[in-house]
Amino acid sequence: MRSNGYSVILTLAALASPLALAACGDSEPAHSAILDADPSASVASPNPVAVSPLPGTADASPRTQISFLGGRGTRVTRVRVVGSRSGAHTGVLRAYSTGTGESFLPAHPFLPGERVRVRARIQRGARERTAKTTFTIANQAKFSQKQFPINKGDPKAVQHYRSAPQLTPTTVRLSTSARPGAVPGYLMMAPYQGDGSAGPMIVDQSGNLVWFQPLPAGIQATNFGVQQYQGKPVLTWWQGRIISLGFGQGEDVLYDTSHRRVALVRAGNGYSADLHEIRITPEGTAWIDIFAPIHMDLSAAGGVANGVLTDGVVQEIDIKTGLVMWEWHALGHIAVRESNSPPSSSSYPWDYAHVNSIDPGPAGDVLLSARNTWTLYDVDIHSGAVRWRLGGKRSSFRLGRGVPFYWQHDARFQPGGLISLFDNGSDPPKEKQSRGLLLAPDLATHAVTLRRQLVNPTRTLLAESQGNAESLPGGGWLLGYGRLPNFTEFNASGQVVLDGSLGRQVQNFQTRLSPWRGQPATAPAVAARSAGAGNVALSVSWNGATDVSAWRLLAGASPSAMKPAATAAKAGFETTISAPVGALGYLAVQALDGSGSVIGVSATVKP
């Protein structure tokens, strides 16, 4: 992960004194002017810190806080917040756990359509300067919470286990088993749709289940993977409801190596987190995205006067405090004429940009991908302005042979100034195959060349939505095909070293590959059944345990007098041990690691 250039680790005490504010009036901007605006390419900002909502934001939330993000030791004083209709607002200041600024939390919401002016004094060391912003409050639109219907899948492509009947994820089938050169690690997925339960899932490179977290009916997960939080590896994912408008309403979850929740990341300012991105930084912050429908006159863009536009919002959240440190809205920075998805002739929400990935850069910038404009945007964190565009109708670069991409996902900065992305090439189709791309933009010549292209050589895979391209150690790549239930790993030479799929109609927003060591706080699970002729078959599993090499069966006449009766090597997620029981009526199982040490013991059962 990359720092955003502002975050550092330093804890400041929260300020809790109410701040009295003066009043003033202002006029409201016309929505047609916003639609016709040509966003400036300038990155200049007179503010000493990044102030959110950023100056000129046309659709801030009525429940917005005012965020002041700066460097180490940034302090905020004498805040004045005035709405053109609601008047002066009191509130409190709360410090970020990173020590890089504070948020002002108004005591009362703002009013839809009003203009808000903010002024504050920013202290850093002995220096004090003024920061200010002006923004307009959105007329937020209600929208349907209807979810996508469940696509009929394949009931035979569902996993079932005697020892863990609550775990029923999709199967994972490999058409190409892991070959020499495949990067060691576990595949991280979050299947939904089709048959089988939805939830985050870890599988090994033989397709065997390692861990699965089933979610309640109607709740799905996306963006499952391994990241670092407070210097330790954690599992992260989004979970919530995926509605038929094409975005999510939920929150982001962090689990430790014992598969216990250590943190929740919720969107701030009255929003719900969308399914597309959760990005943890070394400073303990999270970058997330939000889809925010607002009422707007879209007639100037070819839509209806009483239209609804879905804006793309990006937030950086302080995980410890839940405060919004930075917020950016596509509207006002991405012109609506950049969209390749025309507005509806009805009041159906127009998803004109569809921001779907976020990657903080090394120079106070953040790389955003907008699917519906076919464009990557490098955004200046301090001002919120777009530094450059790559692709789409207003590209800052000349696109070389093979570079143009369509409906893309997962844009990431790579070493050496390169950028990777997953080029869906569809929907509607613009290409015959979805591709992984590695691009080389040249800021001096304003040209971008294709450094590498990855396509599956054995089958035609065209993903109409979702997907990712992950760089792997040693120069390899892993493609996840999102809407299709496929994934492919390539080595540094471009050869396929692992290829597989999930059950029919199953979707998986992205597929990741990562090292992981799970040490569950729960005990191994067992289920015993008679195997006839005085024998017992004991099925055993331990959801999430990665260190188990073998299982040792204990048997005895009483729970306090059991001795080893049999040992079996671990075989996939669930291992079955058969042994004669005779008069010994109590059973338990020990989990053994590679050295033969006991790392877990099941409950005692009586078959």
N, C-alpha and C positions, 0 to 999 in steps of 0.2 A: 504494500500500500504506500501511497505517497502523501506527505503532509501538504496541507493547503497553503502553507506559507505563513499562516497566522497562528496556528495552534501550537502551544507549548504546555508543558506540564508544570502547573503551579496552582495551588488551591487558595482561593480568596474567600473570606467569610461573606455570606449573603447579606445584602443591605435590605432592611425591612421598613425604613421610615417612609410614610406617605409623602408624596411630592405634590404641592399645590401648583396649578398651572393657569396661565392667562388665556384669554379667548381671542379669536379673530375669525373672520369669514373668508369664504372663497367660492369660486364657481366650479361647476362640474364639467369635465371634458365630454365631448360628443363621442359616442362609440364609433360612428362612421369615420371620424378623424383617426381613431386608434387603428381601425382596419386599414385605412389608406396610408398609414405612416410607414416611412422607410427607416427602419432602425439604424441608428448611427453606428459606424464602426469604431468610433473614438473610445478609448479606454481611460481617458482622463477623468479624474474625480477630485473635487475640491475637499472631500471629507478626509480627515486624518485616519478614519477607520471605515470598514465596510458597514454601512447602515442598512438594515432591512426592516420593513419592505424598502427595496431599493428605490431611489428617486425615479418618479415617473411610472411606478407600478400602477396599472389600471384596474386591477381586480384583487386587491388585498382582502383577506378574510375579515369579517366584522369582529372576530375574536383574536385578531393578530396582536402579538407582542411586538415591541420595538427592539431589534437586536443590534448591538454595537460590538463588532468583532474586530480586534486589533492584535497587537503583539503582547509580549510578556509585560505584566504590570499595568495593563490598561484599566483605568477607572473612569466611571461615568458619574457626572454630577449635574445638577441644575437642569433636569429634563423638563421640557415644556411640550405638551402634546395637545393639539387643538383641532377639533373637528368642525367643519364649516356649518354643520347642523346641530351636532351634539355638544359643541362647546368644549370647555376645558376638561381634561381627564386627569384624575389623580391615579396613583398606582404605586407600585414598589419596584425597586431594583433588585435583581438576583444575579449573583456572580456565577460565571462558568467555572466548572471544576478545573479547567485547563489554565485558569488565570489570565485568559486572553480577552476578557471583555465581560459585558453584563447585558442582561435583557431587562427592559422596562415592561412590567405587566400591568396594563390598565385595569382599573377596578371595574369598569363597565365596558360592554362592547360598543363598537362604532356603528353608525347607521348606514345602510346600503346606499350607495351612490354619492356619499359625501366625500369631500376632499379633506385630507388630514395633513397638518403641518407639524413637524417635529424639529425641535432644536435642543441641543445638549452640549455640555462642556466635557471634553475628553482630556483626562490627565494621564500622562505617562512620564514618570520621573518628575522633574521640575517643570516640564513643559505642559502648557494647557492650550487647547485649541477648540474651535467650535465645529460641531458636526450637525448636519441637518438633512432632512428628507421630506419630500412631499409625495403623497400617494392617494389613490382613490379606492374607496371600499366597493367591493363587488356586490352585485345583486345576484346572490347565489341561487342556483336552480335546483329544485328537487328532481330526482331522477329515479327511474325504475330500479328496484333492487332484485329484479328477476334474474335468476341464474341460468347459465347454459343448461339445457337438458343433458342428461347423462347419455353419451353415445353407447350403443349396444356393442359390447366387446366379445371376448371369448371366455366363457366361464371355465374352460379347461386351462386357461393361461393365468391361473390364480394359485398362489402357494397356500398350503394348509399344513399344520403341524399339530400332532397329538399333544405335545407338551406345551404348546402356546397357541391354543385355538383362536385367541383374539387377534392373531397376526395373519392377515389375509391380503398381502400385497400382490401386485402383478408378478408374473415370472420374468426372469431375465434370461434370454436365450442368445448364445454366442454362435455366430456363423463363422467367425474366425477367433479361435481361442488365443489367449495371450502368447505371442511369439517372442523369441529372444529379441531384445531391444525395446520391449514394452516397459514403460516406466512403472516401477513398483508403487503400489498404493491401493487405495480403495475407490471405487466409483461412488460418487455422491449424486443421488437422484431424488426427485420428489414427484412421483407419479400421481396423476389424477385422471379422471374420465375413464372410459372403458370399464372392464370388470376388475374387481379387486378394490381394496381400501385405498383411500388417499392418505399421503403422509410422507415425511422425509424418510429416505431409505439408503442404507449403506450396503453395498455388495462387493464381494471380492472379484478378482479378475478371472475367476472361473464361473462367475454368475451366481455364486452362493450368497444367500442372504446373511448379513452380519448384524444389522440393526434395523428395526422399523418402528416408527412411532405412529400408530394409527390415530387418525383425527376424527372428531365427531362428524356425523352426517351433515353435509352441506358446507363443510370447512375443507379447504384445500391448502396445499403448501407449494411454494416455488422458491427458487434461488437458494437451494440447499448446498452448503459447502463448509469448508474449514477455514476459519480466519483466526487472527490473534486478538485477544482482548486482555488488557492488563498483563501483557507478557506471556500469556498462556493460550494454548490452542482451544478454540471453542467451535462448536457446531452452530451455524447460523442459518436461519431461513425465515421467509415470510409465510404467514398463515392468515387465512380469512376467507371471505366469500368472493368468488370470481363472478362478477355480474355480466349479463349478456351485452352490455355496452363495450366490453373489451378491457376492463381494468378491474382492480381489486380494491376491497375495503377490508383492511385488517391491520396487523401489527407485525413487527419483526421480533424473533426469539433467539436467545443465545443460551446454549447448553454447554456444560463442562464435560470433562472426560468420563465422569460418572453418570452422564446423561440426566443431569439435574439442571433445572433452569437457573441461570445466574443473572439474567437481565432481560428486560423487555424494552424494545425501542418503539415508541409510539410517535406518530406525526404530531407536530404542534400546531397551534393556531386554529384549532377546531377541525382539522382535517383528519382523514384516515390514510394510513400508509397504503400505497399501491404495491402490486406484486412484482414490479420489474427490477427493483434494485435495493440491496442492503450492502453497504460498503463500510467496513470498520477501519479506522485509522489508528496508527500507533499512539495517538494522543487520547484515545478513548472516546472518539466521536464517531457518529454514523451518518453516512450520506444515504438519503432515501428519496424516493420520488412519490408524487401525488398527482392524481387526476382530479380536476376541480371544475365541474360544469357551472357556467354562469349564463344569465340571461343577457342577450346582446342582439342588437339590430344587425343582421347579416346581409341585408339587401345589397350593400355595396360590394359584397364578395360573391354575389349570385345566390344567396340564400334568402331566407324569409326575414321579415322585419321583426317578428316576435321569436327569433331564433335562440338556440342554446349552443354555446361554444364550450368545448372541454379544453381548459387550459392545462398545460404541463407545469408542475411546480416541483422545484428541487429544494430540499432542506438539508442542512447539516445540524445534527442533533447532538447535544452533550448527553451522553448515555447516563451518567451519574445523576444529573439534575433533571433531565428531560427538557431542558430549555432549547429553544431554537436559536442557533448561533448565526445562521445565514439562511436567506430564502431568496429564490430567484423564480420568476415567472416567464414562461415562453412568450406570452402575449406582451408586446412592446419591445421585444428583442428579436423575435422571429416574425417576419412579415407574413400575413396570411396568404399572400400570393405565392409564397414558397411552397405551399402545400400541393401535393399530388393526389390528394383525396378531396374531391369537391364536396361542398356542403349539400345537405339534403334539401329537398323542396318542401319539407315539413319541419316541425320543431324538434326532430330527432337530433340529439347532441352531435355537433360537428367536432370530431377529434382531428383537428387540423395539423397538429405537430406530432403527438404521441412520443414524448420523451421516454426512452426505454433503457438507457444505461448511463452511468455516471462514473467518471474516473478522475479523481483529483490529481493534478499534475505537479511538476517540480518547481514551477515558477509562479505561484499565486494564481493558478488557473485551474479549470476543471473542464474535462472533455465530456460532452454530452452527445448522445445519438438521438435523432428524431426520425422515427420510422417513416412517417407520412410525408416528410420533405426530402427523403433520401439524402440526408445531410448530417455530417458531424460538425459540431460547434465547439470551438475553443473559447471559453468564457472567462473573462477577467473577474476574479473573486472580489476585488476591491470595488469595482464600479458596476459589475454585472453586465458590461458591454461585451459583445462578440468580437474577439480578436480576429478570428478567421473562420471561414466555412470550407469544408471539404465535401464536394459532391453537391448534387441538387442543382437548382436553377440559378443560384447566385454564388457559385463556388469561387473562392479566392485563389484556386489553383487550376492550372490546365491539367486535365486528367489524361494520363497516358493510356496506352493500349492495355485493355483488360481491367482498368481501374473502375469504371462506372459500376455502381452497386445500387440495389433497389430493396426497399422495405427491410433494411438491415437491423441487426441487433449487436450488443456486446462489443462496443468500441472501447479499446484499451490502449493506453500508452505502452510502448515496448522499448527496451534499451536501444540506444543509438538513434533516437528520434523517430523510430518507426511506430506505426499504428496498426493494430489488428482489429478485425471485425468479422462477424458472421453475415455474409451476404445471402439473404433469403432468396432474392430474385423473384419473389412472388408475394403478394397476392393483389392484383391479378398477375399472372406470369409474365416476366420480362426476360427470363433466362430458362434454360433447360435443366440446370442443376443448381442447388444451393452450394455455396462455396465458403471456405475459410480464406480470408485475404490478409496479407501482410503488405502494408503500403509504406512508401518512403516519400513523405512530403518534403519539399525543399523550400524553405521560407525565403531564400534569396532569389531563386529563379521563378517562384510561384508555380512550380510544376510538381506533380506527384506521379511516381512510377510504381508499377507492380513489382514487388520484391518476391512474392510467393503466392501461389494459388493452390488450394487443397480441395479436391473433389473425390468422392468415393468412386473407385474405378470399376467396381463390380455391379453396381446397381444405380439406377437413377433416383436420386433423393432430392425432391423439391419441397421444402418446408414452407407452407404458406404463412406460418407465424412462429414466433419464439426461436430459440436456438442460441448457440454460443460457440466461440472458438477460443480454446484455452491453450496458452503456451505452456510447455512442459520442460522439465530439466533435460538438458542434453540436446535441445533443438527440436523436440517432437511437438506434436499438436494433438488436441482432442477436440473433435466436433460433436456437439449435441444438436440434434435436428428438431427439437422442440415439439411442434405439432405432429411430426412423425415420431414413432416410437424407436428411433434409431440413434446410434452413437458409433463413432469411428475414431480410433487412435492411429496416428501416423508417426513414423520415426523421423529422424532428421533428414533422411533421404526421400521422404514422401511415400514410403511403403506402408501399407496397412499392417499393423501388428496386433490389432484388436478390433473386432467389429461385432455388434450385437443389436438387439432390439428388445422392446418390452411387448406386452400383450397388445392384441389388435385394438385400435382406437384409443389406446392409452396415450396421454400427453405428458410431457416432462419438459418444463420450461428450459432447463439447461442441465447438462451433465458435466460434473467436475471429477477430477482425479487428484487424490491427496493422501499423504501419510495420515494415519490416525491410530491412536491407541485408546481403546475403550475399556474402562474398568468400572462396570456397573455397581451401583450401591445395592441392587437387588440380588437375590440368590438365584442359582440355577433352577430351572423349572423341570419337573419330571412328571411323567404319566406312565403308570404301570398297567399292563394287561397280561392275561394268561396266554402263554404260547403253547399250551398243551403238554401232556406227559410230564407234569410237575415242573415245567419251566415257566419263567416269566420273561416278558419282553419289556424293557424299560426304555422309554423315549425320553431323551434329555436335551435341553438347549439352554442357552444363556444369552438373552437378547442384548447385543451390544458388546459382548466380551471378545476381544481380539487376541488374547494371550493364551487361549486354551489349545493345548496340543492333544490331550487325551482325557478320557473319563474313567474313573475307577469306581466300580460298584461295591458298596458296602452292604452286608447282610448280617442279620443276627436274630436271636430269639427275643431280644428286647432292644429299644432304642439306645440303651447304654452299653450294649454288648455286641456291637457290630464289628465285623472284620472284613478285609478285602475278599471279594468273591470273584471278580473278573475285571479286566481292563480292556478298553477299546480305544483305538485312535479316533480322534475327532473326524467326522465325515460330514462336511457341509454344515448347514445351520443346526440340524437335528440329527443326533446319533442314537441308534437303537442298540441296546446291549441285551443279549439273551444269556440267561444263566439258570442252572437248576437251583431251585429254592429249597426243596425238601421241607423240613420242619422249621426252617428259618423264615419267620414271617415278616420281618421289618427290613426295609430297604432305604438306602440313600445313595447319593452319587457325589463324588469329589471331582472338581475340575482341576486338572494338572497342567502346569505350563511346560515349556520345552525342557526345563531341567528336572521335571518330576515333582516340583513343589506344589503343594495344595494352595490354590488361589480362590477357591470357592466351594461351598458345600450346600447341597440342596436340602430342602425339608425332608424329614423322614416320612415314608409312606408305607402303608400296609396293603399289598395287592389283594 
